[in-house]
């Protein structure tokens, strides 16, 4: 791609790896920015080049710790005070998205709070991918470009050439996402019904549908402890599946998740690189696909006021 003098790309410390790939695609330099840390744990952001009158794209996923979110907020505030023409937050993984509603009394709605913080800081646009709940887009009063990892997952699934493909949702909440894949590939859909006694702990999983002799692909948006995915894979193999693998947009993989995946019946678990794999425990079944080109092309089109409809290969 040819470089564009009207927009500039900057990034926070947590997404440097992705921003560099995005800039390579756009054939533009990564903007110069300085992050100064202080002894008390505070930090300050400053741009090391002029951004006056520029469309600024700030790449930063807001996965834990909270420093990533605070860093992004300071980047937005600094850009506003430096007279940027527009401030576009590029957040491949939107943290706190699982807190999108009141599911019990006296709890916060974290996703709404984060959207308010970003809006108050001064963003003009949000570019993100596979929000845990689509309705989070409605928390914003600025344009939201909600991309889908299907852009990279669909070609990967096709490359596997699975003869008896079946798409599966690990829970009822993920049925819409898995159904979109099933419709695209023209294959059956299977659901998993799970019961929990507490958060992050799955007691039992029941398979709804026929998986005997099938090559199952489980579709999810976030894998944290990997308990649900692994139990679903084991249940499907017990039900006669020929193979089971999983695809998921965001690779949290906390705690003992790598051990669970490696000890499960999953052949592989494939993520995007919206979050870098940082668990000190290695996972031999894990693979990550880059979303840099998808985000880079969206940035280019947004900066040049072009449609991004073709970016949606499959829209759940």
C-alpha positions as CSV (number, residue, x, y, z in Angstrom):
1,X,0.0,0.0,0.0
2,X,1.2,3.6,-0.6
3,X,1.7,5.8,2.4
4,X,-0.7,8.6,3.2
5,X,0.3,12.0,4.6
6,X,-3.1,12.7,6.1
7,X,-3.1,10.0,8.8
8,X,-0.7,8.7,11.4
9,X,-0.6,5.5,13.3
10,X,0.6,5.3,16.9
11,X,0.4,2.5,19.5
12,X,0.6,1.7,23.1
13,X,3.2,-0.6,24.6
14,X,0.9,-3.7,24.7
15,X,0.1,-3.7,21.0
16,X,3.5,-2.7,19.5
17,X,3.8,-6.1,17.7
18,X,0.5,-5.6,15.9
19,X,1.0,-1.9,15.1
20,X,4.3,-2.7,13.4
21,X,2.6,-5.2,11.1
22,X,-0.2,-2.7,10.4
23,X,2.3,0.0,9.4
24,X,4.2,-2.5,7.2
25,X,1.0,-3.1,5.2
26,X,0.2,0.6,5.0
27,X,3.8,1.4,4.0
28,X,3.9,4.2,6.6
29,X,6.2,4.7,9.6
30,X,4.9,4.0,13.1
31,X,4.5,7.3,14.9
32,X,7.0,8.4,17.6
33,X,5.6,8.5,21.1
34,X,7.2,8.5,24.5
35,X,5.9,6.8,27.6
36,X,7.5,8.0,30.8
37,X,7.2,6.0,34.0
38,X,7.4,7.5,37.5
39,X,8.5,5.9,40.8
40,X,4.9,5.9,42.2
41,X,3.6,3.9,39.3
42,X,2.1,6.7,37.3
43,X,3.1,7.3,33.7
44,X,2.8,10.1,31.2
45,X,2.3,10.0,27.4
46,X,3.8,12.5,24.9
47,X,3.9,12.6,21.1
48,X,7.4,13.2,19.7
49,X,6.2,14.6,16.4
50,X,3.5,17.0,15.3
51,X,0.0,15.6,14.8
52,X,-1.8,18.9,14.3
53,X,-4.5,18.5,11.7
54,X,-3.9,14.7,11.2
55,X,-6.2,11.8,11.4
56,X,-4.6,9.8,14.3
57,X,-5.1,6.1,14.7
58,X,-4.2,4.7,18.2
59,X,-3.7,1.0,18.3
60,X,-4.1,-0.6,21.8
61,X,-5.9,-3.6,23.1
62,X,-7.2,-3.2,26.6
63,X,-6.5,-6.6,28.1
64,X,-5.3,-6.8,31.7
65,X,-3.7,-5.1,33.3
66,X,-5.7,-1.9,33.6
67,X,-2.5,0.1,32.7
68,X,-3.3,-0.7,29.0
69,X,-6.6,1.1,29.3
70,X,-5.2,4.0,31.2
71,X,-2.3,4.3,28.7
72,X,-4.9,4.5,25.8
73,X,-6.9,7.2,27.6
74,X,-3.8,9.3,28.1
75,X,-2.9,8.8,24.4
76,X,-6.3,10.0,23.4
77,X,-6.2,13.0,25.8
78,X,-2.7,14.0,24.5
79,X,-3.8,13.7,20.9
80,X,-6.8,16.0,21.6
81,X,-4.6,18.6,23.3
82,X,-2.1,18.4,20.4
83,X,-4.9,19.4,17.9
84,X,-5.3,16.2,16.0
85,X,-8.0,16.4,13.4
86,X,-9.6,13.2,14.4
87,X,-8.8,10.5,17.1
88,X,-9.5,6.9,16.2
89,X,-9.2,4.3,18.8
90,X,-8.2,0.9,17.3
91,X,-8.9,-1.7,20.0
92,X,-8.7,-5.2,18.6
93,X,-9.6,-6.7,22.0
94,X,-12.1,-4.5,23.9
95,X,-11.6,-5.3,27.6
96,X,-14.4,-5.5,30.2
97,X,-16.8,-6.5,27.3
98,X,-18.0,-9.5,29.3
99,X,-19.6,-7.0,31.8
100,X,-22.2,-5.8,29.3
101,X,-25.3,-6.0,31.5
102,X,-26.6,-6.4,35.1
103,X,-26.8,-10.1,35.5
104,X,-27.4,-9.8,39.2
105,X,-28.2,-7.0,41.7
106,X,-25.7,-4.3,42.6
107,X,-23.0,-4.9,40.0
108,X,-21.3,-2.5,37.6
109,X,-21.6,-2.6,33.8
110,X,-17.9,-2.4,33.0
111,X,-18.3,-2.2,29.2
112,X,-20.5,0.9,29.5
113,X,-18.1,2.5,31.9
114,X,-15.1,1.9,29.5
115,X,-17.2,3.3,26.6
116,X,-17.9,6.4,28.6
117,X,-14.2,6.8,29.5
118,X,-13.2,6.6,25.9
119,X,-15.9,9.0,24.8
120,X,-15.1,11.5,27.5
121,X,-11.4,11.3,26.7
122,X,-12.3,12.3,23.1
123,X,-12.4,9.6,20.5
124,X,-14.1,10.3,17.2
125,X,-14.2,6.6,16.1
126,X,-13.8,3.1,17.5
127,X,-12.4,0.2,15.4
128,X,-12.7,-3.1,17.2
129,X,-13.2,-6.8,16.6
130,X,-15.6,-9.4,17.9
131,X,-17.1,-7.7,20.8
132,X,-18.4,-10.1,23.4
133,X,-21.9,-8.6,22.8
134,X,-22.9,-6.7,19.7
135,X,-25.0,-4.3,21.7
136,X,-21.9,-2.7,23.2
137,X,-21.7,-0.7,19.9
138,X,-24.8,1.1,21.2
139,X,-22.9,2.4,24.2
140,X,-21.0,4.8,21.9
141,X,-22.2,8.0,20.2
142,X,-19.4,7.9,17.7
143,X,-19.0,5.6,14.6
144,X,-18.0,2.0,15.5
145,X,-16.4,-0.2,12.9
146,X,-17.0,-3.7,14.4
147,X,-14.8,-6.2,12.5
148,X,-15.1,-10.0,12.7
149,X,-12.3,-12.5,12.9
150,X,-14.1,-14.5,10.2
151,X,-12.0,-12.6,7.8
152,X,-9.0,-14.8,8.8
153,X,-10.7,-17.8,10.2
154,X,-12.9,-18.7,7.2
155,X,-10.0,-19.1,4.8
156,X,-8.1,-21.1,7.4
157,X,-11.0,-23.5,7.9
158,X,-11.3,-23.9,4.1
159,X,-7.6,-24.7,3.9
160,X,-8.1,-27.7,6.3
161,X,-10.4,-29.4,3.7
162,X,-12.4,-31.2,6.4
163,X,-14.7,-33.7,4.7
164,X,-17.5,-33.9,7.3
165,X,-17.4,-30.3,8.7
166,X,-19.7,-29.4,11.6
167,X,-19.7,-26.0,13.3
168,X,-20.3,-26.0,17.1
169,X,-21.1,-23.4,19.7
170,X,-19.7,-24.0,23.2
171,X,-22.8,-22.5,24.8
172,X,-26.2,-21.2,23.7
173,X,-24.9,-17.6,23.9
174,X,-22.5,-18.4,21.1
175,X,-25.0,-20.0,18.8
176,X,-25.4,-16.9,16.5
177,X,-21.7,-16.8,15.8
178,X,-21.4,-20.5,15.1
179,X,-24.6,-20.4,13.0
180,X,-23.1,-17.7,10.7
181,X,-20.1,-20.0,10.0
182,X,-22.5,-23.0,9.4
183,X,-24.5,-21.0,7.0
184,X,-21.4,-19.8,5.1
185,X,-20.0,-23.3,4.8
186,X,-23.3,-25.0,4.2
187,X,-22.8,-27.4,7.1
188,X,-24.7,-28.6,10.2
189,X,-24.7,-26.7,13.5
190,X,-24.3,-28.3,16.9
191,X,-24.9,-26.7,20.3
192,X,-23.5,-27.3,23.7
193,X,-25.6,-26.9,26.8
194,X,-23.5,-26.2,29.9
195,X,-24.2,-25.9,33.6
196,X,-22.1,-23.8,36.0
197,X,-22.0,-23.5,39.8
198,X,-19.8,-20.5,39.7
199,X,-17.9,-18.2,37.3
200,X,-15.2,-19.9,35.2
201,X,-16.2,-23.4,36.4
202,X,-18.2,-25.7,34.1
203,X,-19.9,-28.7,35.8
204,X,-21.4,-30.5,32.8
205,X,-21.9,-30.2,29.1
206,X,-24.6,-31.9,26.9
207,X,-24.3,-32.0,23.1
208,X,-27.4,-31.0,21.1
209,X,-26.9,-32.4,17.6
210,X,-25.2,-35.2,15.8
211,X,-21.3,-35.3,15.8
212,X,-20.7,-39.0,15.1
213,X,-18.1,-39.3,12.4
214,X,-17.9,-35.5,12.0
215,X,-15.0,-33.0,11.9
216,X,-16.1,-30.5,14.5
217,X,-15.0,-26.9,14.7
218,X,-16.0,-25.1,17.9
219,X,-16.4,-21.3,17.5
220,X,-15.9,-18.9,20.4
221,X,-15.0,-15.3,20.9
222,X,-12.9,-15.5,24.1
223,X,-11.0,-18.4,25.7
224,X,-10.0,-17.6,29.3
225,X,-9.6,-20.7,31.4
226,X,-10.4,-23.0,28.5
227,X,-12.6,-25.1,30.8
228,X,-15.7,-24.9,28.5
229,X,-13.8,-25.5,25.3
230,X,-11.9,-28.5,26.6
231,X,-15.0,-30.2,28.2
232,X,-17.0,-29.6,25.0
233,X,-14.2,-31.2,22.9
234,X,-14.0,-34.2,25.2
235,X,-17.8,-34.6,25.2
236,X,-17.9,-34.5,21.4
237,X,-15.2,-37.1,21.1
238,X,-17.2,-39.3,23.5
239,X,-20.2,-38.8,21.2
240,X,-18.3,-40.2,18.3
241,X,-16.7,-37.1,16.6
242,X,-13.8,-37.9,14.2
243,X,-11.9,-34.7,15.1
244,X,-12.4,-31.6,17.2
245,X,-10.6,-28.3,16.9
246,X,-11.5,-24.8,18.2
247,X,-11.2,-21.2,16.8
248,X,-11.6,-18.2,19.1
249,X,-11.0,-14.5,18.5
250,X,-9.2,-13.5,21.7
251,X,-6.4,-15.5,23.4
252,X,-6.6,-14.8,27.1
253,X,-5.6,-18.3,28.1
254,X,-5.0,-17.6,31.8
255,X,-3.7,-19.8,34.5
256,X,-3.7,-23.5,33.7
257,X,-5.5,-23.1,30.4
258,X,-2.5,-24.3,28.3
259,X,-2.3,-27.5,30.3
260,X,-6.1,-28.1,29.9
261,X,-5.8,-27.6,26.1
262,X,-2.8,-29.9,25.7
263,X,-4.5,-32.6,27.8
264,X,-7.8,-32.3,26.0
265,X,-9.1,-34.0,22.8
266,X,-8.7,-30.8,20.8
267,X,-6.4,-31.2,17.8
268,X,-5.6,-27.5,17.9
269,X,-6.9,-24.2,19.2
270,X,-6.6,-21.3,16.8
271,X,-6.7,-17.6,17.8
272,X,-6.1,-14.2,16.2
273,X,-3.2,-12.1,17.6
274,X,-5.5,-9.4,19.0
275,X,-3.8,-10.4,22.3
276,X,-0.3,-11.8,22.4
277,X,0.1,-15.2,24.0
278,X,1.9,-14.3,27.3
279,X,1.2,-17.3,29.5
280,X,4.6,-18.6,30.8
281,X,3.2,-22.2,30.3
282,X,3.7,-23.3,26.6
283,X,0.8,-24.7,24.7
284,X,1.8,-27.0,21.8
285,X,-1.8,-27.1,20.3
286,X,-2.1,-23.3,20.1
287,X,-1.8,-21.3,16.9
288,X,-2.3,-17.6,16.2
289,X,-3.4,-15.9,12.9
290,X,-2.6,-12.3,12.2
291,X,-5.3,-9.7,11.9
292,X,-2.9,-6.9,11.0
293,X,-3.9,-6.7,7.3
294,X,-7.6,-6.6,8.1
295,X,-7.1,-3.7,10.5
296,X,-4.6,-1.9,8.3
297,X,-7.1,-2.0,5.4
298,X,-9.9,-0.7,7.6
299,X,-7.7,2.1,8.8
300,X,-6.8,3.0,5.2
301,X,-10.4,3.0,4.1
302,X,-11.6,5.0,7.1
303,X,-8.9,7.6,6.5
304,X,-9.8,7.9,2.8
305,X,-13.6,7.8,3.4
306,X,-14.1,4.5,1.6
307,X,-16.6,1.7,2.4
308,X,-15.4,-1.1,4.6
309,X,-18.3,-3.5,3.8
310,X,-16.0,-5.9,1.9
311,X,-14.1,-6.5,5.1
312,X,-17.0,-8.5,6.4
313,X,-16.5,-12.0,4.9
314,X,-19.1,-13.4,7.3
315,X,-21.1,-11.2,9.5
316,X,-22.6,-13.1,12.5
